[in-house]
Amino acid sequence: MNSINKKYGTIKRIGIDLSKNTLQMHGEDEKSRKILERGFSRRSILSFTANLSPCTIAMEACGSSHYWGREFMKQGHTVQLLPAQYVKPFVKSHKNDRIDAEAICEASARPNKRLVPVKTIEQHDIQSLHRVRQNICKNRTALANQIRGLLGEYGIVIPEGIAHVFSEMPSVLEDAENHLSNLIREVLNEQFEELKHIDERFQAITKKIENVAASHPLCRRLMTLEGFGPLTATALYGAVGNGSQFKKGRHMSAWLGVVPKQYSTGGRSRLGRISKHGNCYIRSLMAGGARAVVQYADKKEDRLSKWICQIKGKKGYNVAVIALVNKNMRVAWAVLTKGEEYDITHQEQLAQRYEKAAA
């Protein structure tokens, strides 16, 4: 037995409350008795856990939890990342780091808990590309709207959309009869040059994401689905990996928030609108791809298109879009977990077989 085990006893479970500088640790033995309670700096905690016997280390899922999870797993420990909403009920009295660490440790001992899988560096790289692209897109849109707003004050109206700004700004700046002074013309030219620079960065980061999608086997398989492109495929893989944390496709749909809210009491079950839980960025990407499929479904004769047209005729366009997103999430789970490409012909054959068996 090493010196740490001699001092504290055999530690079976540890809860760590993460922060930027100080990490509070709460340790318990196999009988859930507290045997360790102390804080560590970022530099000292890894040397402490390296001398521990393999145990379970639990943390709240947050910005740096995946990094610490990978480091602890390298040392042979079992890592559990808990969603913050499942830890909150175990917080006692006033909130502080010590009580939070104890709550995390207690929540990790529950038998039916939900965990967040530790992301790989590859997943983090992909998510970082998407977040940078989101920020660049936001800045590009804000700058284009500012240019349109400034020109509107001088009676020059440019239609909405980045493409209109790029197509009409050169003629606006060169027109000597639009009553723009030299000062504002110079300022607008500087703004337009900045917009072109931001757009170049936006196109470059998008190209990097497309290259990742083309080179990654799971992303290539996801792009065989209807409505999936490089952005959707890489964003979904960056968030869920191989999908092994979900037992079935419906669970992944529920994680994205595209299943109905449920309110059941007294044996009566009521279903409402979709819950909209989970990652809104991925949900918006998938909804955009699904809209493109639904828009042209009436021009196709395959089984999926007929199914979409049937829902669109009964429930409306938007319901058909969400229904396709829900179906795509379930198919995507099967593609990720089984490692097979999506074959719509095979799916149609299975559906026909099930219909014959039911008849």
C-alpha positions in Angstrom: 0.0 0.0 0.0 1.4 3.4 -1.0 1.8 6.3 1.4 -1.4 8.0 0.3 -3.5 4.9 1.0 -1.7 4.5 4.4 -2.6 8.1 5.3 -6.2 8.3 4.0 -7.3 4.7 3.7 -8.5 2.9 0.5 -10.3 5.6 -1.6 -13.0 4.1 -3.8 -14.7 7.2 -5.1 -13.7 10.8 -5.5 -15.7 13.9 -6.4 -13.8 16.9 -7.7 -15.2 20.4 -8.0 -13.3 22.1 -10.9 -12.3 25.7 -11.2 -9.6 27.7 -12.9 -7.0 27.6 -10.2 -8.1 25.5 -7.2 -9.7 22.0 -7.4 -11.6 20.8 -4.4 -11.6 17.0 -3.8 -13.9 14.9 -1.7 -13.0 11.2 -1.3 -15.0 8.3 0.2 -14.3 4.6 0.9 -16.3 1.6 -0.1 -18.9 2.3 2.7 -19.4 5.9 1.5 -17.6 7.4 4.5 -15.6 10.6 4.0 -11.9 10.0 4.3 -10.5 12.8 2.2 -11.4 16.5 1.9 -8.8 19.0 0.6 -8.0 21.4 -2.2 -5.4 21.1 -4.9 -3.7 23.5 -7.3 -3.7 22.6 -11.0 -0.1 21.6 -10.8 -0.3 19.3 -7.8 -3.5 17.3 -8.4 -2.2 15.0 -11.1 0.8 14.0 -9.0 -1.6 13.2 -6.1 -4.0 11.1 -8.3 -1.0 9.3 -9.9 -0.1 7.8 -6.5 -3.7 6.6 -5.8 -4.9 3.1 -6.4 -7.4 3.0 -9.4 -10.7 4.5 -8.3 -13.7 6.3 -9.7 -13.2 10.0 -10.2 -16.4 12.0 -10.8 -16.7 15.6 -12.0 -19.4 17.9 -13.4 -19.4 18.1 -17.2 -18.0 21.6 -18.0 -15.4 23.3 -20.1 -12.2 21.7 -18.7 -13.8 18.4 -17.4 -12.9 16.5 -20.6 -9.2 17.5 -20.3 -9.0 16.4 -16.7 -11.0 13.2 -17.6 -8.4 12.3 -20.3 -5.5 12.9 -17.8 -7.1 10.8 -15.0 -7.9 8.0 -17.5 -4.2 7.9 -18.5 -3.4 7.1 -14.8 -5.8 4.1 -14.8 -8.8 5.7 -13.0 -12.5 5.4 -14.0 -13.9 8.8 -14.9 -17.5 9.9 -14.6 -18.7 13.2 -16.0 -22.1 14.1 -14.5 -24.5 16.7 -16.0 -24.8 19.7 -13.6 -28.6 19.3 -13.3 -28.2 15.9 -11.8 -25.7 17.1 -9.2 -27.7 20.0 -8.0 -30.3 18.0 -5.9 -27.4 16.7 -3.8 -26.0 20.1 -2.8 -26.6 20.6 0.9 -27.2 24.0 2.6 -25.1 26.8 1.2 -23.1 26.4 -1.9 -19.3 26.3 -1.8 -16.5 24.3 -3.4 -16.4 21.8 -0.5 -20.1 21.1 -0.5 -20.1 20.9 -4.4 -17.4 18.3 -4.3 -19.3 16.2 -1.8 -22.5 16.5 -3.9 -20.6 15.3 -7.0 -19.3 12.3 -5.1 -22.7 11.5 -3.7 -24.4 11.8 -7.1 -21.8 9.5 -8.7 -22.8 6.8 -6.3 -26.4 6.7 -7.6 -27.1 3.5 -9.6 -29.2 5.0 -12.4 -27.2 8.0 -13.2 -26.6 9.5 -16.7 -23.1 10.2 -17.7 -21.4 12.4 -20.3 -18.7 10.5 -22.2 -15.2 12.0 -22.1 -14.4 13.5 -25.5 -11.3 12.6 -27.4 -8.9 15.3 -28.6 -10.1 14.6 -32.2 -13.7 15.5 -31.1 -12.5 18.6 -29.4 -10.6 19.7 -32.5 -13.7 19.4 -34.6 -15.8 21.2 -32.1 -13.2 24.0 -31.9 -13.4 24.4 -35.7 -17.2 24.8 -35.5 -17.1 27.3 -32.7 -14.5 29.4 -34.5 -16.7 29.3 -37.6 -19.8 30.3 -35.6 -18.0 33.3 -34.2 -16.6 34.4 -37.6 -20.1 34.0 -39.1 -21.6 36.1 -36.3 -19.0 38.9 -36.9 -19.5 38.8 -40.6 -23.3 39.1 -40.3 -23.0 42.0 -37.8 -20.5 43.9 -40.0 -22.7 43.4 -43.1 -25.8 44.6 -41.2 -23.8 47.7 -40.0 -22.8 48.6 -43.5 -26.4 48.2 -44.7 -27.6 50.3 -41.8 -25.1 53.1 -42.4 -26.0 53.3 -46.1 -29.7 53.4 -45.2 -29.1 56.7 -43.4 -28.0 58.1 -46.7 -31.0 56.8 -48.7 -29.1 53.8 -50.2 -30.9 50.5 -49.5 -29.1 47.2 -50.0 -31.3 44.0 -49.7 -30.7 41.6 -46.9 -28.1 38.9 -47.4 -24.3 38.8 -47.6 -24.4 38.2 -51.3 -26.2 41.5 -52.0 -23.7 43.4 -49.9 -20.7 41.9 -51.9 -22.4 42.5 -55.2 -23.7 46.1 -54.7 -21.0 47.7 -52.5 -18.4 48.2 -55.3 -21.0 50.2 -57.4 -22.1 52.2 -54.3 -18.6 53.2 -53.5 -17.8 54.2 -57.1 -21.0 56.1 -57.7 -20.2 59.8 -57.4 -23.9 60.9 -57.5 -25.2 59.1 -54.4 -24.5 62.1 -52.1 -21.9 60.2 -50.0 -19.2 62.5 -48.6 -15.5 61.6 -49.0 -15.3 60.9 -45.3 -18.1 58.4 -45.1 -17.1 56.9 -48.4 -13.6 56.2 -47.0 -15.1 54.7 -43.8 -17.4 52.4 -45.8 -14.6 51.3 -48.0 -12.6 50.3 -44.9 -15.6 48.4 -43.5 -16.1 46.6 -46.8 -12.4 45.6 -47.0 -12.8 44.2 -43.4 -15.9 42.3 -44.5 -14.0 40.7 -47.4 -11.2 39.7 -45.0 -13.7 38.1 -42.6 -15.4 36.3 -45.4 -12.0 34.9 -46.5 -11.5 33.6 -43.0 -15.0 32.1 -43.0 -14.4 30.3 -46.3 -11.0 29.0 -45.1 -12.4 27.5 -41.8 -15.3 26.0 -43.7 -12.9 24.4 -46.1 -11.0 22.9 -43.2 -14.2 21.4 -41.8 -15.0 19.9 -45.3 -11.5 18.4 -45.4 -12.0 16.8 -42.0 -15.3 15.3 -43.1 -13.8 13.9 -46.3 -11.0 12.2 -44.4 -12.9 10.8 -41.4 -14.6 7.4 -42.0 -17.5 8.0 -39.6 -18.2 11.5 -41.1 -18.2 10.0 -44.6 -20.8 7.4 -43.5 -23.0 10.1 -41.9 -22.9 12.1 -45.2 -24.6 9.2 -46.9 -27.8 10.2 -45.1 -30.4 12.4 -46.6 -29.8 16.0 -45.5 -26.3 15.5 -44.1 -23.4 17.5 -45.4 -19.9 18.1 -44.1 -21.0 20.6 -41.4 -23.7 18.4 -40.0 -21.7 15.3 -40.1 -18.6 16.7 -38.3 -20.7 18.6 -35.8 -22.6 15.5 -34.8 -19.5 13.4 -34.6 -17.7 16.0 -32.5 -20.6 16.0 -30.0 -21.5 12.3 -29.7 -18.4 10.4 -31.1 -19.4 6.8 -32.0 -22.8 7.1 -30.2 -22.1 4.2 -27.9 -23.4 6.2 -24.9 -26.9 5.9 -26.2 -28.7 2.5 -25.9 -30.9 3.1 -28.9 -31.6 5.7 -31.6 -34.5 7.2 -29.8 -32.2 8.2 -26.9 -30.0 10.2 -29.3 -33.1 11.9 -30.7 -34.2 12.8 -27.1 -30.7 14.1 -26.4 -31.1 16.5 -29.4 -34.5 17.6 -28.3 -36.5 16.5 -31.3 -39.0 14.2 -29.5 -42.2 15.4 -27.9 -42.4 16.6 -24.3 -44.2 14.1 -22.1 -46.5 14.8 -19.2 -48.0 11.7 -17.7 -50.1 11.5 -14.5 -52.9 9.2 -13.3 -52.3 6.7 -16.1 -52.8 9.4 -18.8 -50.0 10.4 -21.1 -49.9 13.7 -22.9 -47.4 14.6 -25.6 -46.6 18.2 -26.4 -44.2 20.0 -28.7 -40.6 18.9 -29.1 -38.5 19.5 -26.0 -35.6 21.4 -27.7 -33.2 20.0 -25.2 -29.5 19.5 -26.1 -27.3 21.1 -28.7 -29.2 23.9 -30.5 -26.4 24.3 -33.0 -26.6 20.7 -34.2 -30.3 20.9 -34.2 -30.3 23.9 -36.5 -27.8 22.3 -38.9 -29.9 19.2 -39.1 -33.1 21.2 -39.6 -31.5 23.1 -42.4 -30.5 19.9 -44.2 -33.9 18.4 -43.6 -35.7 21.4 -45.1 -33.7 20.9 -48.3 -34.9 17.3 -48.5 -38.5 18.2 -47.6 -38.5 20.9 -50.2 -37.9 18.6 -53.1 -39.5 15.4 -51.7 -42.6 15.9 -54.0 -40.4 15.5 -57.1 -39.1 12.1 -56.1 -40.7 8.6 -56.0 -38.6 6.8 -53.3 -40.2 5.5 -50.1 -38.6 8.2 -47.9 -39.9 11.0 -50.1 -43.4 9.5 -50.1 -43.3 9.3 -46.3 -42.3 13.0 -46.1 -45.1 14.1 -48.5 -47.6 12.1 -46.5 -46.6 13.9 -43.2 -46.4 17.3 -45.0 -49.9 16.8 -46.3 -51.4 15.9 -42.9 -49.3 17.9 -40.5 -47.6 20.7 -42.4 -44.2 21.6 -43.7 -42.5 22.3 -40.3 -43.7 19.0 -38.7 -42.4 17.1 -41.7 -39.0 18.7 -41.2 -38.8 17.8 -37.5 -40.0 14.3 -38.3 -37.2 13.9 -40.8 -34.7 15.2 -38.3 -36.0 12.7 -35.7 -35.7 9.8 -38.3 -32.2 11.0 -39.3 -31.0 11.0 -35.7 -32.1 7.4 -35.3 -30.5 6.3 -38.5 -27.3 8.3 -37.6 -27.1 6.4 -34.4 -27.2 3.1 -36.2 -24.6 4.3 -38.7 -22.2 5.4 -35.9 -22.6 2.4 -33.7 -22.6 -0.3 -36.3 -20.0 1.3 -38.5 -22.0 0.7 -41.7 -23.0 3.1 -44.5 -26.6 4.1 -44.9 -28.2 2.2 -47.8 -31.7 3.6 -48.6 -32.4 0.7 -51.0 -31.8 -1.8 -48.1 -34.0 0.3 -45.8 -36.8 0.2 -48.4 -36.5 -3.6 -48.7 -36.7 -4.0 -45.0 -39.8 -1.8 -44.8 -41.5 -3.8 -47.5 -40.6 -7.0 -45.7 -42.1 -5.7 -42.4 -45.3 -4.6 -44.2 -45.7 -8.1 -45.8 -45.1 -9.8 -42.4 -47.7 -7.5 -40.8 -50.2 -8.2 -43.5 
